[in-house]
Amino acid sequence: MPEDYISMIKKLDKLILKTFIGPFLATFFIAFFVLMMQSLWKYVDDLVGKGLDFITICQFLWYASASMLMLAMPIAILISSIMTFGNLGESFELVAIKSSGISLLRFMRPLIGVSIILCSLTFVFANYVIPYANLKFITLYSEIYTKKPAFDLKEGVFFTYIPNYAIKVGKKDPDGKTIHNVVIFEQNNDIQDNCIVAEKGVMKISDDENFLEFNLENGYRYEEKGRNNDTANEFIRVGFKNFKKLFDLSILQSQKTNDSIYRSNYRMLSSRQLGRSVDSLKKLEKGLDQSLHTQLRYELRYTGLTPEKYLKKISDSGDNFNTFIPDSVNNRVRQISVEKAVALKNILQQNSSEKESRQREIRLHLMEWHRKFSLSLACLVLFFIGAPLGSIIRKGGLGMPLVLAIIFFLIFHLMMMFGEKFIKEGVMSAFAGMWLTNFVYIPLGCFLVYKAMNDSQLFNKEFYFRVFNKGAHLLRLKK
């Protein structure tokens, strides 16, 4: 191979790499910043009024947006590849390169290697960094959520973060203090929970921030005094016009959430840990089937005569079931049969509920396992969408390339969301749901590469205008 040709190839490789790196870095940080702001907007209500320091807010935003990198990387590769090849096509550099005998795939080779490296980095990040970030996020979020619970009381939802209490407000005024239809359960009674019901009230945090104060109006307090299993317990109902209730928050301010509580969640696990968890869950599911068979054998035990033979014996004799049972025990047999049927129904319903729960956990674990690989490979797939698109449209800048990138990425994201929904509902398998987008985009990428290598006029409006005029002319001649 001539040295001049080798030198030219090296210069072209450097050219394509320099042209690609700038747009990629810019689009990556812009996409990541936009997705991070989306996370901030989602959790802004939980951050306002907490008195959080700047470092805590930065940690919260980083942990919340770490998983967004899995989306920022593919969209950055898609936009930058369209811009890179669009700029080269607009300046006729692609035409010059092709005329020199260098194919488009050979010109794309350096960026294919870069895309493979980015795929690997994305997988490493998804497999090791994101599970840790998710664990730290949920731990930090729990601590922030319970820091000042007066601001986190949602309408119609029980707040249970204060030990031994469950609080619900029916309506909350815009001032954030006035509340209506208040229900408070005190979970510190051995007999049953004491209850406070009030029409309205005002809540506030004490000056030392150690107490949550409720000033209630027009309500009742229900309380039962006595002992368990005692039929002579005393039930008390006290009405009030004004009642002050204090909740101790000092425990919430001092306690730290232990992250070990959330370590078993499927979002906190690596691919290897997910594989082991799936194996354990499948063993538990198999154990449920064995337990069901054991229970059914115990409940449906027969003495040498199977139900089929028993029914055949009755039909052959021409008698019905009542002729085999004496009248003296007929009612008792019927009662036992009903009880047995109810017991079997409860066993089957309980087993069905537990098995459905296990199967859902398995689907979620498999979905997360496939996500790590499918989204990582999507970086390479979207590059093979963007590069030929840019060479076909031959437009640089942020106009047409950005529009096309957003359209293709929205379709990609929607298919991914539909796939996740179908997996959670059990409509599709985890493999089919998480790889749906790649299965659709890989043939599309091959088609676009073929069109780009053959100088297709796929996005040339003049080409379609000429085709339309030619068709109209042939139609007129036929008439």
HUVENNOR-V972806 format. One record per pair of residues at least 24 apart in sequence whose ideal C-beta (glycine too) atoms are under 6 Angstrom apart, sorted by sequence separation. I is the first residue (numbers start at 0). GAP is how many residues later the second one is. If there is no record, write none. Layout:
BEGIN
i->[I	I]
gap->[GAP	GAP]
END
This chain:
BEGIN
i->[163	177	178	38	176	195	216	411	38	176	194	215	35	193	214	213	191	34	190	212	210	211	34	211	189	209	31	209	30	27	30	30	298	27	26	72	23	26	294	26	149	149	23	69	366	22	380	291	22	362	369	373	380	384	387	391	373	380	383	387	390	149	66	366	370	19	65	365	369	373	387	391	18	287	391	392	65	287	362	366	391	62	62	63	284	62	283	280	59	280	280	277	161	277	276	19	273	16	15	49	273	273	12	49	49	265	270	265	270	48	265	145	142	141	138	138	134	137	134	133	134	133	130	130	130	126	126	126	125	122	121	118	121	118	117	118	114	114	114	107	93	76	80	84	88	73	77	81	85	89	69	73	76	80	84	88	89	72	76	80	84	89	81	85	73	77	81	85	86	85	85	82	81	81	78	77	77	74	103	103]
gap->[24	24	24	25	25	25	25	25	26	26	27	27	29	29	29	31	32	33	33	33	35	35	37	37	38	39	40	40	41	44	44	45	45	48	49	49	52	52	52	53	53	55	56	56	56	57	57	59	60	60	60	60	60	60	60	60	61	61	61	61	61	62	63	63	63	64	64	64	64	64	64	64	65	66	66	66	67	67	67	67	67	70	73	73	73	74	74	77	80	80	81	84	85	87	88	91	91	93	94	94	94	95	97	97	98	98	98	99	101	102	102	106	114	115	118	120	124	124	127	133	133	134	137	138	139	143	144	245	246	253	254	257	257	260	261	261	264	265	268	279	297	302	302	302	302	304	304	304	304	304	305	305	305	305	305	305	305	306	306	306	306	306	307	307	308	308	308	309	309	310	315	318	319	323	326	327	331	334	348	349]
END
